[in-house]
Amino acid sequence: MIDPVSSYVIIVLILALVVLPIIYMAFRQWLRHRQRLMIHRERLAAIQKGVDLPDLEQEIERSSLNVQRTLLLAGLSWISLGITAFAVLSALLAHPSKFTETIPPGLQWIALAPVGIGISHLIVYSLGKKKATTHQ
């Protein structure tokens, strides 16, 4: 039986792992919105002054670079998460105790799924990078 303090710690950790990424993604979306709003205001000011507008190609190129960086970061994050989960589960299964007796043997192999997701992100990243270099 798990004591109440341990169950509260587990609940807080699970909530932190779920809520913190959502807060981070919302903050990134807000920053991206603010950046687009600033670009919009700059373009409106340029129109009012009669100045030629800069090409949007620069903005499109910058956003595609952000996608490439995001793919690289996500791929490396998934791979490290999967490797860490595999190592932790292997260590738990290697040293059985009363807390780990309910973990089924071979469960560590489920950690290969995040590694596969990470590898797929890296493949898409490399294909996108090759495509970007051939278009220049």
C-alpha positions as CSV (number, residue, x, y, z in Angstrom):
1,M,0.0,0.0,0.0
2,I,1.3,3.4,-0.9
3,D,1.3,6.0,1.8
4,P,-0.7,9.2,1.3
5,V,2.4,11.4,0.9
6,S,3.7,9.3,-1.9
7,S,0.4,9.3,-3.7
8,Y,0.3,13.2,-3.5
9,V,3.8,13.4,-4.8
10,I,2.9,11.1,-7.7
11,I,-0.2,13.2,-8.5
12,V,1.7,16.4,-8.4
13,L,4.4,15.0,-10.7
14,I,1.8,13.8,-13.2
15,L,0.0,17.1,-13.1
16,A,3.3,18.9,-13.6
17,L,4.2,16.7,-16.6
18,V,0.8,17.4,-18.1
19,V,0.2,21.1,-17.2
20,L,3.7,22.6,-17.7
21,P,4.0,21.6,-21.4
22,I,0.6,23.1,-22.0
23,I,1.5,26.3,-20.3
24,Y,4.7,26.4,-22.3
25,M,2.9,25.8,-25.6
26,A,0.3,28.5,-24.8
27,F,3.1,31.0,-24.0
28,R,4.9,30.2,-27.3
29,Q,1.6,30.7,-29.1
30,W,1.1,34.1,-27.4
31,L,4.7,35.2,-28.3
32,R,4.1,34.1,-31.9
33,H,0.8,36.1,-32.0
34,R,2.6,39.2,-30.6
35,Q,5.3,38.9,-33.3
36,R,2.7,38.6,-36.0
37,L,0.8,41.6,-34.6
38,M,4.1,43.6,-34.6
39,I,4.8,42.7,-38.2
40,H,1.2,43.6,-39.1
41,R,1.5,47.0,-37.5
42,E,4.8,47.7,-39.2
43,R,3.3,46.8,-42.6
44,L,0.3,49.1,-41.9
45,A,2.6,52.0,-40.9
46,A,4.6,51.4,-44.2
47,I,1.4,51.5,-46.2
48,Q,0.3,54.7,-44.5
49,K,3.6,56.4,-45.3
50,G,3.6,55.1,-48.8
51,V,6.8,53.1,-48.4
52,D,7.3,49.9,-50.4
53,L,6.4,46.8,-48.4
54,P,9.2,44.3,-47.7
55,D,8.7,40.8,-49.1
56,L,6.9,38.3,-47.1
57,E,9.3,35.7,-48.4
58,Q,11.7,36.6,-45.5
59,E,8.9,35.9,-43.0
60,I,8.0,32.6,-44.7
61,E,11.6,31.5,-44.7
62,R,11.9,32.4,-41.0
63,S,8.8,30.4,-40.2
64,S,10.1,27.4,-42.1
65,L,13.3,27.6,-40.2
66,N,11.3,27.6,-37.0
67,V,9.6,24.4,-38.1
68,Q,12.9,22.8,-38.9
69,R,14.2,23.7,-35.4
70,T,11.1,22.5,-33.8
71,L,11.4,19.1,-35.6
72,L,15.0,18.8,-34.5
73,L,14.2,19.7,-30.9
74,A,11.1,17.4,-30.8
75,G,13.1,14.5,-32.3
76,L,15.9,14.8,-29.9
77,S,13.5,15.2,-26.9
78,W,11.5,12.1,-27.9
79,I,14.7,10.0,-28.3
80,S,16.1,11.2,-24.9
81,L,12.7,10.5,-23.2
82,G,12.6,7.0,-24.7
83,I,16.1,6.1,-23.8
84,T,15.7,7.5,-20.2
85,A,12.4,5.6,-19.8
86,F,14.1,2.4,-21.0
87,A,17.0,2.8,-18.6
88,V,14.7,3.6,-15.6
89,L,12.4,0.7,-16.3
90,S,15.3,-1.7,-16.8
91,A,16.9,-0.6,-13.6
92,L,13.6,-1.0,-11.7
93,L,13.1,-4.5,-13.1
94,A,16.7,-5.5,-12.4
95,H,16.3,-4.8,-8.7
96,P,12.9,-6.1,-7.6
97,S,11.4,-4.8,-4.4
98,K,7.9,-4.6,-2.9
99,F,7.3,-1.4,-4.8
100,T,8.3,-2.8,-8.2
101,E,6.8,-6.2,-8.0
102,T,3.7,-5.1,-9.9
103,I,5.7,-4.0,-12.9
104,P,5.4,-6.7,-15.6
105,P,8.7,-8.0,-17.0
106,G,9.6,-6.7,-20.4
107,L,7.7,-3.4,-19.8
108,Q,10.9,-1.4,-20.6
109,W,10.5,-2.3,-24.3
110,I,7.5,0.1,-24.5
111,A,10.1,2.9,-24.3
112,L,11.1,2.1,-27.8
113,A,7.9,3.9,-29.0
114,P,9.1,7.4,-28.1
115,V,12.5,6.5,-29.6
116,G,10.7,5.6,-32.9
117,I,8.8,8.9,-32.8
118,G,12.0,10.8,-32.3
119,I,13.7,9.0,-35.1
120,S,10.8,9.8,-37.4
121,H,11.0,13.5,-36.4
122,L,14.7,13.5,-37.3
123,I,14.0,11.8,-40.6
124,V,11.4,14.5,-41.5
125,Y,13.9,17.2,-40.3
126,S,16.7,15.8,-42.5
127,L,14.4,15.5,-45.6
128,G,13.2,19.1,-45.0
129,K,16.7,20.3,-44.7
130,K,17.7,18.6,-48.0
131,K,14.6,20.0,-49.7
132,A,15.5,23.5,-48.5
133,T,19.1,23.3,-49.7
134,T,18.0,22.1,-53.2
135,H,15.6,25.0,-53.6
136,Q,18.2,27.6,-52.9
